[in-house]
């Protein structure tokens, strides 16, 4: 790996912010590694456009990694398996259906969602590792090896991870928990800065730890 590692926090249907951020960071599509930390769906109005942007990047960026967030997990449980409709809807799922022009009746039957977008969402990994970093949506359970972490914790954990002093052996880069500003600790970097709530969309460049926001 010769270029930068550029990691972007939770987007939640804010494609206009995403496009502005991508313009700011000026990716080298051959040298840089671009990592998205999950939560592309729900809450914001431009969900379909966000997925289109990610799919376009997939065509041009040699090193693109898109992780699964808890909102992608909730959507797939609901749309593919008909589970937990109430949970999904109270967590902003209607915005995703509206963005795709899908009625509630269609969604309950697993109809209306573009096949290429569905293939993308079902292909998302839960984490990405390098020698120095672990990238994951929510965090890690202290005292448990990465290989033994549950998907529930990787997607949903909050304070048990953020507040721990446990040494994970590398720096964990995560989103999921909205923060007023990026969390920059020796072994933890939190980059969900609440874009969909009126905050900012954050990118961190590694190893320089340089922050870019819009």
VENLIN-V57280 format. One record per pair of residues at least 24 apart in sequence whose ideal C-beta (glycine too) atoms are under 10 Angstrom apart, sorted by the first residue. I is the first residue (numbers start at 1). J is the second residue. Records with the same first field share a line. If there is no record, write none. Layout:
I: J + J
This chain:
1: 31 + 32 + 33 + 63 + 130 + 131
2: 28 + 30 + 31 + 32 + 33
3: 27 + 28 + 29 + 30 + 31 + 32 + 33 + 34 + 62 + 63 + 205
4: 28 + 31 + 32 + 33 + 34 + 204 + 205 + 206 + 207 + 208 + 210
5: 32 + 33 + 34 + 35 + 63 + 65 + 128 + 130 + 132 + 133 + 135 + 173 + 204 + 205 + 206 + 207 + 208
6: 32 + 33 + 34 + 35 + 36 + 61 + 63 + 203 + 204 + 205 + 206 + 210 + 212
7: 33 + 34 + 35 + 36 + 37 + 65 + 67 + 128 + 133 + 135 + 173 + 174 + 175 + 189 + 191 + 202 + 203 + 204 + 205 + 206
8: 34 + 35 + 36 + 37 + 66 + 175 + 191 + 195 + 201 + 202 + 203 + 204 + 212
9: 36 + 37 + 38 + 39 + 173 + 174 + 175 + 176 + 178 + 179 + 182 + 190 + 191 + 192 + 193 + 194 + 195 + 199 + 200 + 201 + 202 + 203 + 204 + 213
10: 36 + 37 + 38 + 39 + 40 + 42 + 43 + 44 + 69 + 70 + 71 + 137 + 175 + 176 + 177 + 178 + 191 + 192 + 193 + 194 + 195 + 196 + 199 + 201 + 202
11: 36 + 37 + 38 + 39 + 40 + 41 + 43 + 44 + 46 + 47 + 50 + 51 + 53 + 54 + 69 + 175 + 192 + 195 + 196 + 201
12: 39 + 40 + 41 + 42 + 43 + 44 + 45 + 46 + 47 + 50 + 69 + 71 + 92 + 95 + 96 + 178 + 192 + 194 + 195 + 196 + 197 + 201
13: 39 + 40 + 41 + 42 + 43 + 44 + 45 + 46 + 47 + 48 + 49 + 50 + 51 + 71 + 92 + 95 + 96 + 98 + 99 + 195 + 196
14: 40 + 43 + 44 + 45 + 46 + 47 + 49 + 50 + 195 + 196 + 201 + 214
15: 40 + 44 + 45 + 46 + 47 + 48 + 49 + 50 + 51 + 52 + 53 + 54 + 99
16: 44 + 45 + 46 + 49 + 50 + 201 + 214
17: 44 + 46 + 50 + 195 + 196 + 199 + 200 + 201 + 213 + 214
18: 44 + 46 + 49 + 50 + 53 + 54 + 57 + 195 + 201 + 203 + 214
19: 46 + 49 + 50 + 53 + 214
20: 201 + 213 + 214
21: 195 + 200 + 201 + 202 + 203 + 212 + 213 + 214
22: 53 + 57 + 203 + 214
23: 214
24: 201 + 203 + 212 + 213 + 214
25: 203 + 205 + 210 + 212 + 214
26: 212
27: 57 + 60 + 61 + 63 + 64 + 203
28: 61 + 62 + 63
29: 57 + 59 + 60 + 61 + 62 + 63 + 64
30: 60 + 61 + 62 + 63
31: 62 + 63
32: 61 + 62 + 63 + 64 + 205
33: 61 + 62 + 63 + 64 + 65 + 128 + 130 + 135 + 206
34: 58 + 60 + 61 + 62 + 63 + 64 + 65 + 66 + 203
35: 63 + 64 + 65 + 66 + 67 + 128 + 130 + 133 + 135 + 173 + 203 + 204 + 206
36: 64 + 65 + 66 + 67 + 69 + 124 + 135 + 137 + 175 + 203
37: 65 + 66 + 67 + 68 + 69 + 128 + 135 + 136 + 137 + 138 + 173 + 174 + 175 + 176 + 190 + 191 + 192 + 202 + 204
38: 66 + 67 + 68 + 69 + 70 + 71 + 72 + 73 + 124 + 125 + 126 + 135 + 136 + 137 + 138 + 154 + 155 + 174 + 175 + 176 + 192
39: 67 + 68 + 69 + 70 + 71 + 72 + 73 + 92 + 137 + 138 + 155 + 175 + 176 + 192 + 195 + 196
40: 66 + 67 + 68 + 69 + 71 + 72 + 75 + 96 + 117 + 120 + 121 + 124
41: 69 + 70 + 71 + 72 + 73 + 74 + 75 + 76 + 88 + 91 + 92 + 93 + 95 + 96 + 99 + 117 + 121
42: 69 + 70 + 71 + 72 + 74 + 75 + 88 + 89 + 91 + 92 + 93 + 94 + 95 + 96 + 97 + 99 + 196
43: 71 + 91 + 92 + 93 + 94 + 95 + 96 + 195 + 196 + 197
44: 92 + 95 + 96 + 99 + 195 + 196 + 197
45: 95 + 96 + 98 + 99 + 196
46: 95 + 99
47: 71 + 75 + 92 + 93 + 95 + 96 + 97 + 98 + 99 + 100 + 117
48: 96 + 98 + 99 + 100 + 101 + 102 + 113 + 114 + 117
49: 99
50: 96 + 99
51: 96 + 99 + 100 + 114 + 116 + 117 + 118 + 120 + 121
52: 114 + 116 + 117
54: 117 + 120
55: 114 + 116 + 117 + 119 + 120
58: 120
65: 124 + 125 + 127 + 128 + 135
66: 120 + 121 + 123 + 124 + 125 + 128
67: 124 + 125 + 126 + 127 + 128 + 135 + 136 + 137 + 154 + 155 + 174 + 175
68: 121 + 122 + 123 + 124 + 125 + 126 + 127 + 136 + 137 + 151 + 154 + 155
69: 124 + 126 + 136 + 137 + 138 + 154 + 155 + 156 + 175 + 176 + 192
70: 137 + 138 + 151 + 152 + 154 + 155 + 156 + 157 + 175 + 176
71: 96 + 137 + 155 + 176
72: 120 + 121 + 122 + 124 + 137 + 155
73: 121 + 124 + 126 + 137 + 151 + 152 + 154 + 155 + 156
74: 155
75: 107 + 113 + 118 + 121
76: 118 + 121 + 122 + 124
78: 107 + 108 + 110
79: 106 + 107 + 108 + 109 + 110 + 111 + 112 + 113 + 118 + 121
80: 110 + 113 + 118 + 121 + 122
81: 110
82: 107 + 108 + 109 + 110
92: 196
95: 196
125: 154
126: 150 + 151 + 153 + 154 + 155
127: 151 + 154 + 172 + 174
128: 173
129: 170
130: 170 + 171 + 173 + 206
131: 170
132: 169 + 170 + 171 + 206 + 207
133: 170 + 171 + 172 + 173 + 189 + 206 + 207
134: 168 + 169 + 170 + 171 + 172 + 173 + 174 + 187
135: 171 + 172 + 173 + 174 + 175 + 189 + 206
136: 161 + 172 + 173 + 174 + 175 + 176
137: 174 + 175 + 176 + 192
138: 162 + 174 + 175 + 176 + 177 + 192
139: 164 + 168 + 172 + 173 + 174 + 175 + 176 + 177 + 188 + 190
140: 164 + 166 + 168 + 172 + 174 + 188
141: 166
142: 166 + 167 + 168
143: 168
144: 168
145: 169
146: 170 + 172
161: 188 + 190
162: 188 + 190
164: 188
171: 206 + 207 + 209
173: 204 + 206
175: 202
181: 211 + 213
182: 209 + 211 + 213
184: 209 + 211
